[in-house]
Amino acid sequence: MSDTVVDEAGPSAAPAAAFIEVDGVEKVFDVRRKAGFLRRTRHEVRAVDSLSFTVARGEMVGYIGPNGAGKSTTIKMLTGILTPSAGRLRVAGIDPSRQRARLAHRMGVVFGQRTTLWWDLPLIDSYRLMRRMYRIPDGRYAENLARCVELLELGDLLEVPVRQLSLGQRMRGDIAAALLHDPEVLYLDEPTIGLDVVSKVKVRAFLRDLNKERGTTVLLTTHDLTDIEQLCRRVMVIDHGRLVYDGELDGLHDLGGGERTLVVDLERELPPLDVEFARVVRVEGARQWLAFPAGQSAAPLVARIAERYPLADLSVREPDIESVIARMYARDASVAP
C-alpha cells in the first residue's frame, strides 16, 4: 500500500499562512535490550518517519491514530521537549527545540494522563503560580481565570487540592491552566478523558468558542472520534510514524469503510428492527444494536425508528480509530498488485 493517503485539501496543498510546519521530520530512538548475562544489543525505534504537514493559523485539526503511532512524539517535538532526528519543524516561525522558552509563552499543552498542576496545592494556587511563571498582567489573568472558571465549572474546585480531584475535574483544571496566558496554539492530548457526557459537551463547546472567538490554533489528539466530529473539519491520521490520511472525517470513514452503531432502547422487547440502511447486529431484551455506514447521518435512521417503534432512548457509538485504520490497511492490501 502507499505510505500516505492524501486528498486535495491535504499536505500537498499547504495553507498560505502556515502556523505549524512539519517537513520530512523523523524521530529515532536508540533502545538497548538485554541479550545475555552481560550483553546488550542496540536497536533503533523509528517513532516518526518522514512526517510532513502544515496547519494554518486559527485552524482546529484532529491528529489521531492507534496507541504507539507517534502522536505523542510529534506533540513533544512541536513543544520542544524532543529534538527531531531529521527534518525541519517550525511553530510560528520558531524552532521549538532551539527556542523552547520563547515558544512556551505562545503555546498551551494538555496531556490527558499527566498534569501540569501542583499535586498537593489547591487548584487556585497552581493558577497563581502560573501567573507568575508566565508574567501574566493582573487584568488579563483575572479575565481569563473568570472565563475559564465559569465555562468549565471550576468554582467549587478552586480550593480543593489537585490530588483530591477526579480525573474529569483535573482535566478541566488542566485545560484552564493551559489557557491563562492566552496561547496562540493549544495542543490537546485526550482532553475529554474521564469526563461524563454532560462535561464532554461543555468542554467541546468551550474549545469551539475559544477557536472561533480568539483564533487559537488547536491540534487535538484523541481516541474519541466524537471529539473530532464535533470540533474539527480536518483530521490527520498517523500510524507507524507516517501520515496515512489527511482530509475530512467523512472521507476517512469512506476510505476505511467503517460503521457507526446506533444503540436503541425500546419500551418493550421486540424482534430485530427492520429499517433501511441499517442491520441489527445484537439484541439483548429491549435493547438492540444497529450498524450503519459511518459516512451516513444518523438522523434519518432515528426518525424511521421513532415513527415505527416504541422508542425509549438511543445513543450513537463511533467506530474506534484502530478499527478504521485496520480496514484502511486491509482494503489497500486487497487491491495491491
Order of alpha helices (4+ residues) and beta strands (2+ residues): beta-beta-beta-alpha-beta-alpha-beta-alpha-alpha-alpha-beta-alpha-beta-alpha-beta-beta-alpha-beta-beta-beta-alpha-beta-alpha
